[in-house]
Every structure is written in C-alpha cells, then in structure tokens.
Amino acid sequence: MHTAVVLAGGRSTRFGPRDKAVADLAGTPMIRRVADRLVSVVDALVVNCREDQVDAIDAALDGFPLPVRFAVDETPDEGPMAGIGRGLRAVEGEYAFVVACDMPFVDPGIVAFLFERVVDHDAAVPRLDDEWFQTTHAVYRADAMADACDAALARDDHKILAALFEVDYVVVDEPALRAHGSLDTFENVNTREELAAAEARLG
Ligand SMILES: Nc1nc2c(ncn2[C@@H]2O[C@H](COP(=O)(O)OP(=O)(O)OP(=O)(O)O)[C@@H](O)[C@H]2O)c(=O)[nH]1
C-alpha cells in the first residue's frame, strides 16, 4: 500500500491573497492536478492543511478515485516539516510519497522509482546536480520520519533536514531521476507569473 501526502498548509504569500493549493491552473485546481498525476502510483491520498482550507480542498478533490483523508495541522504555521510529520501520521501503509501542492508536473515514473529506491531505508530523497535535497518531493517510511519530525520539533528545530538527517535516507541523483521521467516533476508554482508559465505549457 502506497500513499501520497500532499502538503498544502502554507500561506502562499508569494502567490498573493488566494490559496495556491486551489488556484485554477488551466481549468483544474492545482492540488487536483497534483493528485490526478499520482493515481497510477499510490492507493490513497492524505492532505495536510489548516482547518480553514479543508472545505475548498475537499471540493477541489470531489470525485477523486482514491480514498482521501485530511491531516489537519494542530498548530498552523509551524512550517513544512511539521506538515510532513502531521501528514505521515495519517498514513496507513509503510511508505508515503510526500509532495508539495504546488508541483503540478509531478511525474509518476519518478515517484514509482522513489518507492523502489526506499525499500530497506527510511527515505529516498532526490537531489539534482548543484541543487539541494528535494525533501518536499520524496518518499519516506511514515512512522520513522514522523518520529524524526516530532523529535526535531521538540528541540524547536523546524528544518526538514533536521528530521531527514535522523533517519536512514538514500539520495537519488540526477542521472537516475532522468532515467525515470522528466525533471519538470520538481517545478513548483509560487507566484502568479509561475502559474501563467505553467498554464502556457499546459496549452
Ligand atoms: N502544514 C504546513 N505546511 C506548510 C507550511 N509552510 C509551507 N507549507 C507547505 O510546504 C510546501 C512548500 O512551501 P512553500 O512553497 O514555501 O509554500 P508557502 O509557504 O505556502 O508559500 P510562500 O508563503 O509563498 O513561501 C507547500 O506545499 C506548503 O503548503 C506550514 O507552516 N505548515
């Protein structure tokens, strides 16, 4: 059983007054695009967000063919690592793909490969040449990473890497990623301009 945890609890300040999770991207809410890209590689979806986002996200996911569960932040605005931990606690199987709600080109081939690479480890984290770890596009062993998130938060450390470095992780490098899909998978939409560019690419 594979789950996807979609992170949507941020404030989208660069995007403007509206929540980018449910922003219209070529006729489909962004989070729905992300979810739709994952149907072939996971069995269930967990959405991490704030309570005030639930209704709009639930509407955006109306008719989604897999079970959807919400993992609402107990305390909002604790950062993405807190969201990862919260989301992973709601996962039923062993492993989950964690992805930001603003990655509409997420590539199922690469996600499937991350699920292969994580076996016998706690995390499989992509890392492109000259770039940092793609921790919001990675597969985690749900209980191990959730424990590490809780431990880091208890030390008042909110960095995702503080949790990652506590678990047994493998790095998935750029050549391996390229062999399994498009690196567009890591593209994220933070601004209205990036939304327009994504829309143009979708035709
Ligand atoms: N639960 C939770 N998730 C968060 C938080 N901050 C960011 N995220 C999520 O982490 C992912 C990456 O965050 P950003 O792209 O920086 O999103 P953001 O914080 O909403 O955007 P900006 O305010 O423009 O930086 C997104 O999927 C966010 O929804 C938070 O405080 N809590």
PDBQT file of the ligand as one rigid body, heavy atoms in Angstrom, charges set to zero:
ROOT
HETATM    1  N1  LIG A 301       1.459  22.327   7.296  1.00  0.00    +0.000 N 
HETATM    2  C1  LIG A 301       2.220  23.298   6.837  1.00  0.00    +0.000 A 
HETATM    3  N2  LIG A 301       2.665  23.258   5.558  1.00  0.00    +0.000 NA
HETATM    4  C2  LIG A 301       3.429  24.284   5.103  1.00  0.00    +0.000 A 
HETATM    5  C3  LIG A 301       3.787  25.384   5.921  1.00  0.00    +0.000 A 
HETATM    6  N3  LIG A 301       4.547  26.241   5.193  1.00  0.00    +0.000 NA
HETATM    7  C4  LIG A 301       4.654  25.688   3.976  1.00  0.00    +0.000 A 
HETATM    8  N4  LIG A 301       3.979  24.524   3.901  1.00  0.00    +0.000 N 
HETATM    9  C5  LIG A 301       3.854  23.651   2.725  1.00  0.00    +0.000 C 
HETATM   10  O1  LIG A 301       5.150  23.304   2.292  1.00  0.00    +0.000 OA
HETATM   11  C6  LIG A 301       5.249  23.350   0.878  1.00  0.00    +0.000 C 
HETATM   12  C7  LIG A 301       6.361  24.280   0.472  1.00  0.00    +0.000 C 
HETATM   13  O2  LIG A 301       6.107  25.572   0.962  1.00  0.00    +0.000 OA
HETATM   14  P1  LIG A 301       6.169  26.897   0.085  1.00  0.00    +0.000 P 
HETATM   15  O3  LIG A 301       6.239  26.628  -1.368  1.00  0.00    +0.000 OA
HETATM   16  O4  LIG A 301       7.185  27.786   0.670  1.00  0.00    +0.000 OA
HETATM   17  O5  LIG A 301       4.691  27.392   0.338  1.00  0.00    +0.000 OA
HETATM   18  P2  LIG A 301       4.114  28.589   1.121  1.00  0.00    +0.000 P 
HETATM   19  O6  LIG A 301       4.794  28.764   2.439  1.00  0.00    +0.000 OA
HETATM   20  O7  LIG A 301       2.663  28.370   1.106  1.00  0.00    +0.000 OA
HETATM   21  O8  LIG A 301       4.459  29.809   0.142  1.00  0.00    +0.000 OA
HETATM   22  P3  LIG A 301       5.108  31.232   0.443  1.00  0.00    +0.000 P 
HETATM   23  O9  LIG A 301       4.341  31.821   1.597  1.00  0.00    +0.000 OA
HETATM   24  O10 LIG A 301       4.925  31.979  -0.829  1.00  0.00    +0.000 OA
HETATM   25  O11 LIG A 301       6.555  30.942   0.794  1.00  0.00    +0.000 OA
HETATM   26  C8  LIG A 301       3.881  23.797   0.372  1.00  0.00    +0.000 C 
HETATM   27  O12 LIG A 301       3.228  22.641  -0.080  1.00  0.00    +0.000 OA
HETATM   28  C9  LIG A 301       3.206  24.393   1.573  1.00  0.00    +0.000 C 
HETATM   29  O13 LIG A 301       1.801  24.194   1.569  1.00  0.00    +0.000 OA
HETATM   30  C10 LIG A 301       3.293  25.397   7.291  1.00  0.00    +0.000 A 
HETATM   31  O14 LIG A 301       3.575  26.311   8.077  1.00  0.00    +0.000 OA
HETATM   32  N5  LIG A 301       2.542  24.339   7.678  1.00  0.00    +0.000 N 
ENDROOT
TORSDOF 0
